[in-house]
Amino acid sequence: MQYSVDVILLTYKPSQETLELIRRLESQTYSVNKIIIMNTEERYFEKLFYGKGFLEHYPNIEVHHISAREFDHAGTRRRAVEKYSSTDIFVCMTQDAVPANENLIRALVAALKSQEDTAAAYARQLAREDCREIERFTRKFNYPAQPSVKSREDIQKLGVKAFFCSNVCAAYDRRIYDGLGGFEKRAVFNEDMIYAGHAVKAGKKIAYAAEAKVIHSHNFTCMQQLRRNFDLGVSQSDHPEVFEGISSESEGTRLVADTARHLWETKHKKLIPYLFVSSGFKYAGYRLGKAYRRLPGRLAVWCSSNKNYWQ
């Protein structure tokens, strides 16, 4: 059966990489109905696209501009689904996730429809050429070569990993999405895992589509890691119905231990001190985020990577 698919692409200060992403989406072996671009701040969009005729070359692209104050990780995606998409499946992507080949959409659809009651299927993220060694290993840790399907029965074994999903590139069954109430109306971060957590607890499944590949990685500084993990902690604190009683720290501990072992075995021993320092920043950010209600308001804003959320 051929399912209709829209792609919802979030952009902010798009770059040449975004153009390549669109080109590769338009050349997929499984055709895309529409590419719905939700762009934050029109003036940055104009610099890249206007006057070049690029968008005119692809008539299935529609662009909707919002201000930075209007942007919300959950709300913006929710708005795109509700107002602009009516397909069987929608795929959420970010502007820096470039399809690795022409089979991305086909592999996502196959994973999403391979088992009944699969709510979402997320892609494998491959490291860029300029990716640092620690982040490169983290990509392999979080996105292995083997596909998997997670369900309610896996919560005790996997902990929070049972809810893992990434809107860097993930496909959603629209019927199940509507039945579960969709993304939150507002979230500082982590809207994908909040949705996945609700889905798994409702008896649905989350598929990891290892054959669906995008090129995506970052070389974050320690402070960027702290702020991202602060927002992660806030999101978990705001949704105890999903995360309360679910182990998170054990997965982080295992990642640090496995990364240290990898660095030792691959002659990258000099990076081990930085691993522990950066991991400390991550953990501090996460714990601060979990306790954000007890922090002064200005400190919470300073710790967050999403300043507009707090205004």
Summary of the structure (lengths in Angstrom):
residues: 311
radius of gyration: 19.1
end to end distance: 46.1
largest distance: 54.2
contacts: 1047
relative contact order: 0.14
helix: 50%
strand: 18%
